[in-house]
Amino acid sequence: MSTYSILYGSSRRSTLGSSSVEHSSDHKFLQAANYLMSDGDPKALDVTSVTYNNEFVVKMPKDTSTPTVADKDKWTFLGLPVYEWPVWLQLIFLIGGVFIFYLFYGYMQELIFQLEGMKSYGWFLTLIQFICYSIFGATDLSLKTDRKRKIPLMTYLLLAFLTVSTMGLSNASLGYLNYPTQVIFKCCKLIPVMIGGVLIQSKRYSIVDVMAMLFMTFGLIFFTLADSQVSPSFNETGVLMISLALCADAVIGNIQEKTMKAYNATNTEVVLYSYAIGSTYIFLGLLLHGSLFEAFIFFYRHPYETFGYAIAFSLTGYIGILFVLSLVRQFGALTAVTVTTCRKAVTMVLSFLFFTKPFTMQYVWSGMLVLLGIFINVYSKNKRAMDPWFTLQIRKCRMLLLRQRESLPKAPELHV
């Protein structure tokens, strides 16, 4: 029960609820206050008249309609009240979701291209993926109260074009490259971002960022050379496609971040309009190219391996995005980048285990160079947060070495 005080300037006393009311004006005042504070229900409040310094003390239940600080911290995931769980369980849940859904997404994506003849229909696969994402986004937006579009339509036309470029070229490149090679290229988005920053915006980067880019560049070069030597499916067209997809991905991130902050738009809105307009782009492109009906017939002849797999990997990809966004929101970008980087490494390993393909040790050490470059990039962006941790670990190692040194038996002294 919360207590609210209504100061009454007169020295006359009134008692609400008794048969005798000394002054009708006092009675009407209390009735009005009672009615307003109970949102129109006079019986909802317990009003008592007291005589402490001519002050009426009104006792009323706490208003549950007003959100508290604790209510703002509550968050759910697909209806699950995750906020009620311990923090460590929330972290395990989100990390597990990222690994499970994105690993399944990558597995299904590579599995689709194992179908003979699928090589030429990567763009039609992207069309199905875009339609699925549009349906998921529309369903999510219909559950929200604010459904009004905030970002201008012209901006969405550009975002949709970039989204089509990055996802369409990425899917199509799998017809010409190994899946691990595609993943390695996706890990190196920093390279076009830094090159574009220098050429377009005349940015200056620290020596740590330059080191990260160099490690990624050399790792990517050696990984691609290894793939060209041992993989029978390697084709320069795939390298060109995934490189263009990487450049589009680097541009789209900056535009999305700028527009979402400028117009205070939600992720659901951006997903819905970007993929819905992108679906129109791809549909018209395939129709003008003359391959739309040919691709549809191929998918129709293999419905389970095409439509079924495409819907499955689209659904897992969409849920995976939700897990990553929740991980960023609750535990920060550093945790999210670390988890997604480890996930990509595991994806490459599982790709070699589940799908037969040539292997060379050059894949291993060149991939490690790329991962090292990613780690250096993450460190440069989170130096203040990571330096104390590194300092603490170094101190622990020193203490451990000193304890081990003291525990060793001393050598006997030699007497001459």
Helices and strands as residue ranges (DSSP letters): E 2-7, H 24-37, G 42-44, E 46-52, E 55-60, H 69-73, G 82-84, H 87-112, G 118-121, H 122-142, H 153-173, H 179-186, H 190-201, H 207-230, H 236-263, H 267-289, H 292-301, I 304-308, H 309-331, H 333-354, H 361-381, H 383-407
